Amino acid sequence: MGVWRLLVLLLFTACPAALLGASGSPDQPQNSLKAIVGDYYYGDGLGVNCYLVVKPEGRFTFMWRGCLGVYGQNQGDAKIVNDHLILVPEQPNESRSFGSTPTDFIPVHWGERLYLVPKEAGKGFCTT
C-alpha cells in the first residue's frame, strides 16, 4: 500500500460529494492555487514524515524524512488544472517508488480543513 494511500486511509473519512468538489461550507471558494498554498504533513513520526509546501508563486517543495535521514526530496512547479493540484517535479519522481510523491492531488475541503488527496487514492478516500 502506497504511503499517500496509507495516510488517507488512516487519517480521514469522507463522502463522495467531498471529492467531487463540494465544500464543507457554502461560502468556501473554488479551488485556486491561493486557496491551496500552505504546509502539509503526514506521517507516523518514525520512518514516514512527509512535508509538502505549496508556495504562492506556484512552486512546491517536498521532503520525506525518516529514522535514517532524508529518503526523498524534490521541488518544482505547482498549478491548478481542472480543480486538481498538479505538481511538476524538477528531478525524476518515479511513481510508487520509495521517496517519491504523487503529482496529482484532489483538494478536498472538509469543514475548516483542506486535504490534498492523491488522485489514485480518491476511491479509497470515499470508501473508508
Residue frames as qw, qx, qy, qz and C-alpha x, y, z in Angstrom:
[[0.000, 0.891, 0.454, 0.000, 0.00, 0.00, 0.00],
 [0.409, 0.537, -0.030, 0.737, 1.45, 3.38, -1.01],
 [0.304, -0.188, -0.480, 0.801, 2.38, 5.86, 1.67],
 [0.228, -0.063, -0.063, -0.970, -0.07, 8.52, 0.47],
 [0.610, -0.277, -0.583, -0.460, -2.89, 5.98, 0.35],
 [0.539, -0.264, -0.691, 0.403, -2.00, 4.85, 3.85],
 [0.060, -0.047, -0.269, 0.960, -2.28, 8.46, 5.01],
 [0.452, -0.148, -0.284, -0.833, -5.72, 8.83, 3.53],
 [0.672, -0.249, -0.668, -0.200, -6.95, 5.51, 4.88],
 [0.510, -0.227, -0.635, 0.533, -5.67, 6.06, 8.40],
 [0.151, -0.163, -0.291, 0.931, -6.43, 9.71, 8.98],
 [0.313, 0.175, -0.049, -0.932, -9.52, 10.71, 7.08],
 [0.271, 0.402, 0.872, 0.061, -13.01, 9.65, 6.17],
 [0.212, 0.329, -0.093, -0.916, -15.28, 11.46, 3.75],
 [0.632, 0.464, 0.578, -0.226, -18.12, 11.05, 1.31],
 [0.565, 0.323, 0.519, 0.554, -18.08, 11.12, -2.49],
 [0.120, 0.943, 0.284, 0.127, -19.53, 14.64, -2.52],
 [0.393, -0.824, 0.210, 0.350, -16.34, 15.98, -0.93],
 [0.559, -0.176, 0.582, 0.564, -14.21, 14.51, -3.70],
 [0.377, 0.598, 0.580, 0.404, -16.48, 15.93, -6.34],
 [0.238, 0.364, 0.038, 0.900, -15.77, 19.44, -5.14],
 [0.431, -0.769, -0.355, -0.310, -18.48, 20.05, -2.57],
 [0.228, 0.447, -0.499, 0.706, -17.07, 22.13, 0.23],
 [0.334, -0.309, -0.780, 0.430, -17.68, 21.88, 3.94],
 [0.037, 0.605, 0.393, -0.691, -19.28, 25.31, 3.91],
 [0.493, 0.724, 0.474, 0.093, -21.37, 27.10, 1.27],
 [0.119, 0.982, -0.094, -0.113, -19.08, 30.14, 1.17],
 [0.682, -0.370, 0.473, 0.417, -15.90, 28.12, 0.53],
 [0.316, 0.720, -0.335, -0.519, -14.13, 29.48, -2.59],
 [0.925, 0.366, -0.087, -0.051, -13.45, 27.30, -5.61],
 [0.831, -0.275, 0.192, 0.444, -10.05, 25.60, -5.73],
 [0.383, 0.890, -0.164, 0.185, -7.33, 28.05, -6.67],
 [0.689, 0.236, -0.440, 0.526, -3.63, 27.98, -6.02],
 [0.087, -0.521, 0.317, -0.788, -4.06, 30.79, -3.49],
 [0.772, -0.390, 0.046, -0.501, -6.55, 28.65, -1.54],
 [0.976, -0.029, -0.198, 0.083, -4.14, 25.68, -1.50],
 [0.352, 0.633, -0.460, 0.513, -0.91, 27.50, -0.56],
 [0.635, -0.641, 0.253, -0.348, 0.43, 26.16, 2.72],
 [0.044, 0.463, -0.873, 0.144, 2.40, 23.49, 4.56],
 [0.897, -0.091, -0.158, -0.403, 1.13, 19.90, 4.52],
 [0.064, -0.467, 0.858, -0.205, 2.38, 16.96, 6.57],
 [0.923, -0.160, -0.083, -0.339, 1.60, 13.32, 7.01],
 [0.424, 0.451, -0.754, 0.218, 3.47, 10.53, 8.66],
 [0.817, -0.384, -0.430, -0.036, 3.89, 8.17, 11.55],
 [0.382, -0.878, 0.253, -0.135, 6.58, 10.09, 13.45],
 [0.764, -0.358, 0.484, 0.233, 9.13, 7.37, 12.67],
 [0.517, -0.062, 0.631, 0.575, 10.07, 6.26, 9.15],
 [0.205, 0.578, 0.584, 0.531, 7.43, 8.28, 7.31],
 [0.123, -0.727, -0.261, 0.623, 7.48, 12.04, 7.79],
 [0.415, 0.395, 0.508, 0.643, 6.49, 13.75, 4.57],
 [0.050, -0.664, -0.201, 0.718, 6.38, 17.50, 4.14],
 [0.371, 0.506, 0.535, 0.566, 4.81, 19.26, 1.17],
 [0.079, -0.601, -0.180, 0.775, 4.97, 23.05, 0.92],
 [0.374, 0.636, 0.533, 0.413, 2.89, 24.78, -1.77],
 [0.301, -0.360, -0.071, 0.880, 4.13, 28.34, -2.30],
 [0.312, 0.748, 0.319, -0.491, 2.18, 31.39, -3.56],
 [0.154, 0.660, -0.452, -0.580, 4.48, 31.85, -6.55],
 [0.873, 0.329, -0.137, -0.333, 3.38, 28.50, -7.99],
 [0.393, 0.481, -0.767, 0.161, 6.22, 26.37, -6.64],
 [0.875, -0.425, -0.037, -0.230, 6.38, 23.39, -4.30],
 [0.146, 0.537, -0.801, 0.219, 8.96, 21.59, -2.18],
 [0.923, -0.218, -0.170, -0.269, 8.66, 18.03, -0.95],
 [0.137, 0.531, -0.785, 0.286, 10.74, 16.12, 1.59],
 [0.903, -0.266, -0.273, -0.196, 10.38, 12.62, 3.03],
 [0.025, 0.600, -0.683, 0.416, 12.37, 12.16, 6.23],
 [0.893, -0.270, -0.319, -0.168, 12.65, 9.05, 8.33],
 [0.748, -0.640, 0.152, 0.091, 14.72, 7.48, 11.05],
 [0.791, -0.058, 0.279, 0.541, 17.68, 7.09, 8.68],
 [0.203, -0.347, 0.207, 0.892, 17.58, 10.63, 7.29],
 [0.467, 0.503, -0.067, -0.724, 16.15, 12.04, 4.07],
 [0.622, 0.146, 0.762, 0.106, 14.63, 9.37, 1.82],
 [0.384, 0.486, 0.565, 0.545, 13.50, 11.67, -0.94],
 [0.011, -0.689, -0.206, 0.695, 13.07, 15.29, -1.86],
 [0.375, 0.410, 0.567, 0.608, 12.01, 17.31, -4.86],
 [0.069, 0.601, 0.207, -0.769, 10.77, 20.70, -5.95],
 [0.228, 0.226, 0.676, 0.664, 9.16, 22.25, -8.97],
 [0.261, -0.152, -0.192, -0.934, 6.07, 23.98, -10.27],
 [0.118, 0.374, 0.852, -0.346, 2.61, 23.74, -8.70],
 [0.246, 0.014, -0.296, -0.923, -0.53, 24.66, -10.61],
 [0.526, 0.277, 0.629, -0.502, -4.27, 24.11, -10.64],
 [0.246, 0.149, -0.708, -0.645, -5.64, 22.20, -13.63],
 [0.581, -0.272, -0.607, -0.469, -9.32, 21.19, -13.72],
 [0.625, -0.638, 0.092, -0.441, -9.59, 21.71, -9.94],
 [0.942, -0.175, -0.128, 0.258, -6.62, 19.39, -9.27],
 [0.240, -0.872, 0.392, 0.170, -3.30, 20.43, -7.77],
 [0.907, 0.372, -0.052, 0.191, -0.67, 19.32, -10.25],
 [0.459, -0.752, 0.373, 0.291, 2.98, 19.12, -9.21],
 [0.769, 0.610, -0.149, 0.120, 5.66, 19.21, -11.90],
 [0.729, -0.586, 0.197, 0.293, 8.86, 17.96, -10.23],
 [0.244, 0.857, -0.423, -0.162, 12.26, 19.14, -11.46],
 [0.109, -0.454, 0.884, 0.011, 14.01, 15.89, -10.54],
 [0.469, -0.039, -0.823, -0.318, 12.97, 12.35, -11.52],
 [0.460, -0.130, 0.524, -0.704, 9.94, 11.27, -9.49],
 [0.346, 0.001, -0.882, -0.321, 9.04, 7.71, -10.34],
 [0.665, -0.329, 0.003, -0.670, 5.53, 7.00, -9.16],
 [0.940, -0.275, -0.099, -0.177, 5.24, 4.34, -6.47],
 [0.706, 0.274, -0.455, 0.468, 8.96, 4.43, -5.74],
 [0.604, -0.568, -0.360, 0.428, 10.41, 4.93, -2.31],
 [0.349, -0.415, -0.032, 0.840, 10.89, 8.64, -1.58],
 [0.059, 0.263, 0.504, 0.820, 8.65, 9.93, -4.37],
 [0.241, 0.335, 0.466, -0.783, 5.46, 11.94, -4.16],
 [0.395, 0.610, 0.679, 0.105, 2.17, 11.79, -6.04],
 [0.209, -0.079, 0.227, 0.948, 1.82, 14.62, -8.54],
 [0.302, -0.359, -0.486, -0.738, -1.96, 14.85, -9.00],
 [0.076, -0.207, -0.755, 0.617, -3.99, 15.83, -5.93],
 [0.229, -0.633, -0.562, -0.480, -7.68, 16.48, -5.44],
 [0.003, -0.197, 0.445, -0.874, -8.18, 19.30, -2.92],
 [0.420, -0.513, -0.729, -0.171, -10.98, 18.31, -0.54],
 [0.155, -0.403, 0.277, -0.859, -12.48, 21.00, 1.67],
 [0.567, -0.395, -0.723, 0.000, -13.89, 19.44, 4.84],
 [0.424, -0.819, -0.315, 0.224, -15.15, 21.99, 7.33],
 [0.117, -0.954, 0.210, 0.182, -12.25, 24.28, 8.20],
 [0.577, -0.414, 0.614, 0.345, -9.68, 21.82, 6.83],
 [0.630, 0.639, -0.294, -0.328, -8.23, 21.24, 3.40],
 [0.762, -0.232, 0.587, 0.145, -6.95, 17.78, 2.48],
 [0.380, 0.602, -0.549, -0.438, -4.85, 17.01, -0.58],
 [0.836, -0.002, 0.529, -0.145, -5.93, 13.54, -1.67],
 [0.130, -0.347, 0.756, 0.540, -3.78, 11.86, -4.32],
 [0.618, 0.231, -0.293, -0.692, -5.94, 11.19, -7.39],
 [0.538, 0.130, -0.823, -0.129, -5.17, 7.47, -7.26],
 [0.144, -0.102, -0.839, 0.515, -6.34, 7.30, -3.63],
 [0.365, -0.108, -0.038, -0.924, -9.67, 9.03, -4.25],
 [0.706, -0.191, -0.559, -0.391, -11.72, 5.85, -4.31],
 [0.582, -0.161, -0.683, 0.412, -10.21, 4.65, -1.04],
 [0.021, 0.066, -0.308, 0.949, -10.80, 8.07, 0.49],
 [0.539, -0.152, -0.178, -0.809, -14.50, 7.80, -0.27],
 [0.791, -0.159, -0.537, -0.246, -14.95, 4.20, 0.86],
 [0.416, 0.085, -0.699, 0.575, -13.11, 4.41, 4.18]]
